[in-house]
């Protein structure tokens, strides 16, 4: 397969490193009943990794897999950072997760396939900073091991479509996690700062933003639209501030000018703001959590059919065609303040006996008689992301977004549920950070903003 080529003609600078702690030169395969089936190594074999497969019994198959893993594990600690002009990056047409062929003899890489794990963009200089890791050689063999039927082929069990989808997706996600554990992308507006919508603000000799001479107040904005379709959610905004003899207020805005958060007083001194999201940990409500969900008219079970994570939830009505209800948390006393939330996001997979789409009801309850309700039409046989505007939900009774005690999901047919962050203040959209600087007198030392960073997560 031919991949986009990155060579000296488009690279402005390059940094290559290897982390010995993450490199592995020995693979031990432990199979059924704890028996060691294969032990392969190169060189001293002083960096082992042990793989457990309770279904594996064949030493020859174990050795084949061990050799594949050995070839892959040798590459996990490799990291390459390069800088290039915006035009060259656009011409490559690459995104996170894509493979490129690296031809950079100056750092010892010639014809090496590496995976794009991070992207940073500097709008001031129109340059991209890219981070690559690992190699995808032998990827097809590795995936064949994951989804080719260790259990299915050996014991004759056919995999269903959602099982295939789940295993493939999780295997790809696992590769990305192995080669780069964090898919955290950060936009860095560094000196000299790029200022948008600046009023009474200038750059000083350090490239920092400060009030113009004679001004007691002024403002400017920093903004970014995440370029990748793999966007999950905004994580944080950080900044460096020298208050001088003045003060600063920071307002985070959506593209429609609505306010996400205003930061003032001592909170500005913290130098960071983490966006609200629920749950706080990605996938926390759906991974091995069936026991925490209440159920009426059906069952909630843990299964390994997720699109985002290895485990997810399955809802099964007692009577197909009649709505069952799943409730989280089962105690119905969460006390969530969702006044900040603008979007609700879930990943759903419908299973209709006649291969038809069907409607699922989602409610946000203050109590049993007071709730917000929305309805989505779930596709049969397909994982799909559903994002719902909180403001579009209908109201029953007198619910209060500042006091939501549980969420309920009602379905008339079997439904798989997965998710990362269910409630979010923003999706993939232009986010603006407005800095308002002030001082009592033009003679006083102006507050200064040295740099600003905006971070978000990306993934499958």
Secondary structure, DSSP 8 states (H G I E B T S, - for coil): ---EEEETTT-SEEEEEE-TTT---EEEEE-GGG-EEEEEESTT--SEEEEE-TT---HHHHHHHHHHHHHHHTTTTEEEEEEEEHHHHHHHT--TT-EEEEEEGGGTEEEEEEEEEEEEEETTTTEEEEEEES--TTHHHHHHHHHS-HHHHHHT----HHHHHHHHHHHHHHHHHHH-S--EEEEEE-SS---EEEESEEE-TTS-EEE-TT-SEEEEEEEE----TTEEEEEEEEEEEE-TTSEEEEEEE-TTS-EEEEE-THHHHT-EEE--EESSSTTTTTSS-GGGSEEESEEEEEES--SSSS-EEEEEESSTTS-EEEEESTTS---B--TT--EEEEEEEEE-TTS--EEEEEEEEEETTEEEEEEEEE-BT-EEEEEEEGGGSEEES---TT-B-EEEEEESSEEEEE-S-SEES--SS-EEEEEEEE-SSTTS---EEEEEEEEEEE--
